[in-house]
Amino acid sequence: MEWHIEALQSTQGDQITTTLHSIIQLLLLTQHFNSLREILHRWGKN
């Protein structure tokens, strides 16, 4: 029974880690997209 709880906790931990990774990747992608859009906007002005 104990190992079952540990396995469950480790699975939850993995899910949290995966979720955090997804959020970080999404934030990085958003930042990258915003800076890219800014560059294109400036380039379009010139």
Rosetta blueprint (number, residue, H / E / L):
1 M L
2 E H
3 W H
4 H H
5 I H
6 E H
7 A H
8 L H
9 Q H
10 S H
11 T H
12 Q H
13 G H
14 D H
15 Q H
16 I H
17 T H
18 T H
19 T H
20 L H
21 H H
22 S H
23 I H
24 I H
25 Q H
26 L H
27 L H
28 L H
29 L H
30 T H
31 Q H
32 H H
33 F H
34 N H
35 S H
36 L H
37 R H
38 E H
39 I H
40 L H
41 H H
42 R H
43 W H
44 G H
45 K H
46 N L
